[in-house]
């Protein structure tokens, strides 16, 4: 009984008839799928097109009816003027004869006439009598009259004639009404077709949106499940711009994750040895030290190993800060000539202690917009490495020169430097091509440097400093030795200001 008292539409809905798919908003409320971007776009386009077509056809209807109306009025005025002219030549008999002639020659049967005398008697014409609504002379009227067995709209104008006679000249305007009906029907069918096109377009656009969003969703789901190699397929459409951007982002994430994985493995491998050594030294001193001096020596060695570990973590933190752009707020104009001179003077003594000679080959350089302390740190790392791996009685070369922008031959334009190249060259064992490709990786050490003290972070820091200055780091075989080159671009003044004040790159 309860089922019978339930309204029919609820029973149908309960049985999943007429059910529409519902979406859920963030606040948990249900909303209809009309919120779809594809449907909204197609429907908006359809409504705009419908309004435009309606306005266009309405203008055509208005201009056509006005043109027809003006034509009818001009015909009435011209015809009335000729009839009054006939009255002037022959009076009422001549006018009646002219009206009858016009009615006989009116094939379309759309001309309307009426001539009455001063007593209201009908003298000539095809109107049965004087319309009650026509009370003013020389005034146009638009009325519905009955002709034969049907009614039709008509336009009239009444004229006064001598001796109390009156004349009506009119025209049947069924053509204008028919035109209005045709245009109205056209508007209705146009609205129907545009509505169908809007719905069809909505379905097509929604399908395109679903494909694009579905591809992005599948890729995001794969990445969330750990598959960082999944990418959005390119279809050759406008959506490829979004797909390429997302794929580029995923490539960047993949590289960063790979870097984190390598760093984690390197930390676990390279830090295990000094930590284990420090623990063994402290444990051995704890059980076997026989004097305070032996215990103090073991503690000093352990402190040295732990300081080495601390230095590695500080270097990692410094590289992370540089790669994040946190140091770009300290950019200022740097005098590289003075900086290179000071670095050469500082490391000349270290090179002599190692039995080496340091040669300085510097062409006068323009000022650079950058971080002086970071550039000094990068050059210090390169010179430290060169001294560390160079054999005795060899020469280190610190060189720098501007890189000129190319100009067309014969243009007469003065060449301007587009950047600077700073290089450090040694005469040590160098690196093979495979090691050069991995030299900038954190904790990477070539086979020839396995027994040399170090953490494998020197070139990583140099790479970070170079990237901070929008430059590039290149390593080439010098035969013998290795040549490390830093290219630093010279930025225009406007670009310097913009890059030094970018909110995303300022110090937090």
C-alpha positions in Angstrom: 0.0 0.0 0.0 2.8 2.3 0.8 4.3 1.7 -2.6 1.0 2.6 -4.3 0.8 5.9 -2.4 4.3 6.9 -3.4 4.2 9.4 -6.3 4.9 7.8 -9.7 8.0 9.9 -10.4 9.6 8.9 -7.1 9.0 5.2 -7.9 10.6 5.7 -11.3 13.5 7.5 -9.8 13.9 4.8 -7.1 14.1 2.2 -9.9 16.9 4.3 -11.5 14.8 5.6 -14.3 15.4 9.2 -15.5 18.5 9.3 -13.2 21.1 11.8 -14.3 24.8 11.5 -13.2 25.5 13.9 -10.3 28.8 15.5 -9.4 29.9 16.4 -6.0 31.5 19.8 -5.1 34.0 20.4 -2.4 31.4 21.2 0.3 29.7 17.8 -0.4 26.6 19.3 -2.1 25.4 17.7 -5.3 25.6 19.6 -8.6 24.4 18.8 -12.1 26.8 17.9 -14.9 25.9 21.3 -16.5 29.0 22.6 -14.6 31.1 20.7 -17.2 33.5 23.1 -18.9 32.9 21.4 -22.3 29.1 21.7 -22.0 29.3 25.3 -20.8 31.6 26.2 -23.6 29.4 24.6 -26.3 26.2 26.0 -24.8 27.6 29.4 -24.4 28.7 29.4 -28.0 25.3 28.1 -29.1 23.4 30.8 -27.1 25.7 33.5 -28.5 25.2 32.2 -32.0 21.4 32.0 -31.4 21.3 35.6 -30.2 23.3 36.8 -33.1 21.1 34.9 -35.6 18.0 36.2 -33.9 19.2 39.8 -34.1 20.3 39.4 -37.7 17.0 37.9 -38.8 15.0 40.4 -36.7 16.8 43.2 -38.6 16.0 41.6 -41.9 12.3 41.2 -40.8 12.2 44.8 -39.6 13.9 46.3 -42.7 11.8 44.1 -45.1 8.5 45.1 -43.5 9.5 48.7 -43.4 10.5 48.6 -47.0 7.2 46.9 -47.9 5.3 49.4 -45.8 7.0 52.4 -47.5 6.3 50.8 -50.9 2.6 50.4 -50.1 2.3 54.0 -48.8 4.1 55.4 -51.8 1.8 53.3 -54.1 -1.3 54.7 -52.2 -0.1 58.3 -52.5 0.8 58.0 -56.2 -2.5 56.3 -57.0 -4.5 58.8 -55.0 -2.8 61.7 -56.7 -3.7 60.3 -60.2 -7.3 59.6 -59.2 -7.7 63.2 -57.9 -6.3 64.4 -61.1 -9.0 62.4 -63.0 -11.6 64.0 -60.7 -10.4 67.4 -61.8 -10.9 66.5 -65.5 -14.2 64.7 -65.4 -15.7 64.7 -61.9 -17.3 61.7 -60.3 -18.1 59.8 -63.5 -14.4 60.0 -64.7 -13.2 59.0 -61.2 -15.6 56.0 -61.0 -14.5 54.9 -64.5 -10.8 55.1 -63.5 -11.4 53.1 -60.3 -13.2 50.4 -62.3 -10.4 50.2 -64.8 -7.8 49.8 -62.0 -9.8 47.0 -60.4 -10.1 45.2 -63.7 -6.4 45.4 -64.4 -5.4 44.5 -60.8 -4.4 40.9 -61.3 -3.1 40.4 -57.7 -6.4 41.6 -56.3 -4.6 43.7 -53.7 -5.9 47.2 -54.6 -8.7 48.7 -52.5 -10.9 51.6 -53.5 -14.1 53.3 -52.3 -15.8 56.4 -53.6 -18.9 57.7 -51.8 -21.0 60.8 -52.3 -22.1 63.4 -49.7 -24.9 61.1 -48.6 -22.6 58.1 -48.0 -23.7 56.2 -51.0 -21.2 53.9 -52.6 -20.3 55.1 -56.1 -17.4 52.9 -57.1 -14.8 50.5 -55.5 -14.4 47.1 -54.1 -15.0 47.9 -50.4 -18.5 47.2 -49.1 -18.7 50.4 -47.1 -16.9 53.1 -45.3 -14.8 51.6 -42.4 -16.0 52.9 -39.0 -12.4 53.3 -37.8 -11.5 55.7 -40.6 -12.5 59.1 -39.2 -9.5 61.3 -40.1 -8.7 62.4 -43.6 -5.1 62.3 -45.0 -4.1 59.8 -42.3 -2.9 56.2 -42.9 -4.8 53.4 -41.2 -3.9 49.7 -40.8 -7.0 47.6 -40.3 -8.3 44.1 -40.7 -11.2 44.0 -43.2 -13.4 41.3 -44.5 -13.2 40.6 -48.2 -15.4 38.1 -49.8 -15.2 35.1 -47.4 -12.0 35.9 -45.6 -10.4 38.7 -43.5 -7.2 40.3 -44.4 -5.0 43.2 -43.1 -5.0 46.3 -45.2 -3.6 49.8 -45.2 -5.9 52.8 -46.1 -5.8 56.5 -46.5 -8.9 58.7 -46.9 -9.2 61.9 -49.0 -11.8 64.6 -49.3 -13.1 65.6 -52.7 -15.2 68.6 -53.8 -19.0 68.5 -53.3 -18.8 66.3 -50.2 -17.4 63.3 -52.0 -14.8 61.1 -50.2 -12.3 58.7 -51.5 -10.4 55.7 -49.9 -7.3 54.3 -51.5 -5.8 51.2 -49.9 -3.7 48.1 -50.4 -3.9 44.5 -49.2 -0.8 43.8 -47.1 -1.1 40.0 -46.8 2.4 39.8 -48.4 4.0 41.6 -45.5 2.2 39.3 -43.1 3.3 36.3 -45.0 6.9 37.5 -45.0 6.7 38.1 -41.3 5.4 34.5 -40.8 8.1 33.1 -43.0 10.8 34.9 -41.1 9.3 33.9 -37.7 9.3 30.3 -38.8 12.8 30.6 -40.0 13.8 32.0 -36.6 12.1 29.1 -34.9 13.8 26.5 -37.1 17.1 28.4 -36.8 16.8 28.2 -33.0 16.0 24.5 -33.2 19.0 23.8 -35.4 21.4 25.9 -33.3 20.2 24.2 -30.2 20.9 20.8 -31.8 24.3 22.0 -32.9 25.0 23.4 -29.4 24.1 20.0 -27.8 26.1 18.1 -30.4 29.0 20.5 -29.9 28.7 20.1 -26.2 29.0 16.4 -26.5 32.0 16.6 -28.8 33.8 19.2 -26.6 33.0 17.2 -23.5 34.5 14.1 -25.1 37.6 16.1 -25.9 37.9 17.4 -22.4 37.3 14.0 -21.0 40.1 12.5 -23.1 42.5 15.2 -22.1 41.6 15.1 -18.4 41.5 11.3 -18.5 45.0 11.1 -20.0 46.3 13.5 -17.3 44.4 11.6 -14.6 45.9 8.3 -15.7 49.4 9.7 -15.8 49.0 11.3 -12.4 47.6 8.0 -11.0 50.6 6.2 -12.4 53.0 8.7 -11.0 51.2 8.5 -7.6 51.7 4.7 -7.7 55.4 5.1 -8.3 55.7 4.9 -12.1 57.6 8.1 -12.9 58.2 7.1 -16.5 54.6 7.4 -17.5 53.8 10.3 -19.8 50.8 11.9 -21.4 50.4 10.9 -25.1 50.5 13.8 -27.6 47.5 13.9 -30.0 48.5 16.8 -32.3 45.8 19.0 -31.0 45.7 22.2 -28.9 45.8 20.1 -25.7 49.4 19.1 -26.5 50.5 22.4 -24.9 49.2 21.1 -21.5 50.5 17.6 -22.2 54.0 18.9 -23.0 54.0 21.1 -19.9 53.0 18.3 -17.7 55.5 15.9 -19.3 58.3 18.5 -18.8 57.3 18.8 -15.2 57.4 15.0 -14.8 60.8 14.8 -16.5 62.0 17.4 -14.0 60.5 15.5 -11.1 62.1 12.2 -12.4 65.5 13.9 -12.6 65.1 15.3 -9.1 64.0 11.9 -7.7 66.9 10.3 -9.4 69.2 12.8 -7.9 67.8 12.3 -4.5 68.2 8.5 -4.9 71.8 8.9 -6.0 72.5 11.3 -3.1 70.9 8.9 -0.6 73.0 6.0 -1.9 76.1 8.2 -1.9 75.5 9.4 1.6 74.9 5.9 2.9 78.1 4.7 1.1 80.5 7.6 1.8 79.5 8.5 5.3 79.4 4.9 6.6 83.2 4.7 6.5 84.1 7.8 8.6 81.3 7.1 11.0 82.4 3.4 11.4 86.0 4.5 11.8 85.1 7.1 14.5 83.1 4.5 16.4 85.8 1.9 16.2 88.4 4.4 17.4 86.3 5.5 20.4 85.4 1.8 21.2 89.1 0.8 21.0 90.2 3.7 23.2 87.4 2.9 25.7 88.5 -0.7 26.2 92.3 -0.5 25.5 93.5 3.1 26.4 96.0 3.0 29.2 96.6 6.7 29.6 94.8 10.0 29.2 97.0 10.8 26.2 96.0 7.7 24.3 92.3 8.4 25.0 92.7 12.1 24.0 94.3 11.1 20.7 91.5 8.7 19.9 88.9 11.3 20.7 90.7 13.9 18.5 90.7 11.4 15.5 87.0 10.7 16.0 86.3 14.5 16.2 88.2 14.9 12.9 86.1 12.2 11.2 82.9 13.8 12.6 84.0 17.2 11.4 84.5 15.7 8.0 81.0 14.4 8.1 79.7 17.8 9.3 81.5 19.5 6.4 79.8 17.1 3.9 76.4 18.0 5.3 77.2 21.7 5.2 78.3 21.4 1.6 75.1 19.6 0.7 73.0 22.3 2.4 74.9 25.0 0.6 74.4 23.3 -2.8 70.6 22.9 -2.0 70.3 26.6 -1.1 72.1 27.6 -4.3 70.0 25.4 -6.5 66.9 26.8 -4.9 67.9 30.3 -5.9 68.0 31.5 -2.2 71.4 33.3 -2.8 70.3 35.3 -5.8 69.1 38.2 -3.5 72.8 38.9 -2.8 73.6 39.6 -6.4 75.6 42.8 -7.1 78.1 44.2 -9.5 81.3 42.1 -9.3 84.8 43.3 -10.4 86.1 40.0 -11.8 89.5 41.4 -12.6 90.1 42.1 -8.9 88.5 38.8 -7.9 90.7 36.7 -10.1 93.8 38.7 -9.1 93.0 38.0 -5.4 92.4 34.3 -6.0 95.7 33.9 -7.9 97.6 35.7 -5.1 95.8 33.5 -2.5 96.5 30.2 -4.2 100.0 31.0 -5.4 101.5 30.1 -2.0 99.5 26.8 -1.8 100.7 25.9 -5.3 104.3 26.5 -4.3 103.9 24.4 -1.2 102.8 21.5 -3.5 105.7 22.1 -5.9 103.5 23.7 -8.5 103.5 27.0 -10.4 100.3 29.1 -11.0 100.0 31.1 -14.2 97.5 33.9 -14.6 96.2 34.7 -18.1 93.4 37.3 -17.8 92.1 39.7 -20.4 90.5 42.9 -19.0 86.9 41.8 -18.2 83.7 43.8 -17.8 81.8 43.8 -14.6 79.5 40.9 -13.9 76.2 40.9 -12.1 76.4 38.1 -9.6 77.3 36.8 -6.1 80.9 37.5 -5.4 81.2 35.0 -2.5 79.7 32.2 -4.5 82.0 32.9 -7.5 85.0 33.0 -5.1 83.9 29.6 -3.6 83.5 28.0 -7.0 87.0 29.2 -8.1 88.4 28.0 -4.8 87.0 24.5 -5.4 88.4 24.4 -8.9 91.9 25.5 -7.8 91.8 23.1 -4.8 91.0 20.2 -7.2 93.7 21.3 -9.6 96.4 21.5 -6.9 95.2 18.2 -5.4 95.5 16.2 -8.7 98.5 17.9 -10.3 101.9 16.2 -10.2 104.9 18.1 -8.8 106.8 20.5 -11.1 103.7 21.1 -13.3 101.8 24.3 -14.1 98.3 25.4 -13.3 96.7 28.0 -15.5 93.9 30.3 -14.4 92.6 32.2 -17.5 89.7 34.4 -18.3 88.5 36.4 -21.3 85.3 37.9 -22.6 83.2 36.1 -25.3 82.1 38.5 -28.1 78.7 38.4 -29.7 78.8 37.5 -33.4 78.1 40.3 -35.9 77.5 40.3 -39.6 80.6 41.0 -41.7 80.8 44.5 -43.0 78.0 45.7 -40.8 80.3 48.2 -39.0 78.7 47.4 -35.7 81.0 47.3 -32.7 81.2 43.9 -31.1 80.0 43.6 -27.5 80.8 40.9 -25.0 77.9 38.5 -24.4 79.6 36.6 -21.6 82.8 35.6 -19.8 84.8 32.4 -19.8 86.9 31.5 -16.8 88.9 28.3 -16.9 91.3 26.4 -14.7 93.7 23.9 -16.4 96.0 21.4 -14.7 98.4 18.8 -15.9 97.2 15.9 -13.8 95.7 12.5 -14.8 92.5 14.1 -16.1 89.3 12.1 -16.7 88.0 9.8 -19.4 84.8 10.7 -21.3 82.5 8.6 -19.2 83.8 10.3 -16.0 83.4 13.7 -17.5 79.7 13.1 -18.1 79.2 12.3 -14.4 81.7 14.7 -12.9 79.0 17.1 -11.7 77.1 14.5 -9.8 77.2 14.6 -6.1 79.7 12.3 -4.4 81.0 11.1 -7.7 84.7 10.4 -7.8 86.7 9.1 -10.7 88.8 5.9 -10.3 92.0 8.0 -10.3 90.7 10.0 -7.3 89.5 7.1 -5.1 92.5 7.3 -2.8 92.6 11.1 -2.7 90.9 12.9 0.3 87.7 14.6 -0.6 83.9 14.2 -0.6 83.0 14.4 -4.3 81.0 17.6 -3.8 83.4 20.2 -5.2 82.2 20.1 -8.9 78.6 19.8 -7.7 78.9 23.1 -5.9 80.6 24.7 -8.9 77.7 23.4 -11.1 75.2 24.9 -8.7 77.0 28.3 -8.6 77.2 28.3 -12.4 73.5 27.5 -12.8 72.7 30.2 -10.2 74.3 32.7 -12.6 72.5 31.2 -15.7 75.8 29.9 -17.0 77.2 26.5 -18.0 80.1 24.3 -16.8 82.1 22.3 -19.2 85.0 19.8 -18.7 87.4 18.9 -21.5 90.5 16.8 -21.7 93.6 18.9 -21.9 96.1 16.1 -22.7 97.6 16.0 -20.3 95.3 17.1 -17.5 91.8 18.6 -17.4 90.4 21.9 -18.3 87.3 23.2 -16.4 85.5 26.2 -18.0 82.8 28.4 -16.6 80.7 30.4 -19.0 78.9 33.3 -17.3 76.5 35.4 -19.5 76.3 39.2 -19.2 72.7 40.2 -18.5 71.3 43.6 -19.6 70.5 46.1 -16.9 66.7 45.6 -17.1 67.0 41.8 -16.9 69.4 42.2 -13.9 66.8 44.2 -12.0 64.0 41.8 -12.9 65.9 38.7 -11.9 67.3 40.1 -8.7 63.8 41.1 -7.5 61.8 38.1 -8.6 59.7 37.1 -5.5 60.3 33.4 -6.1 64.0 33.9 -6.0 64.4 36.2 -3.0 65.7 35.0 0.3 62.9 33.7 2.5 
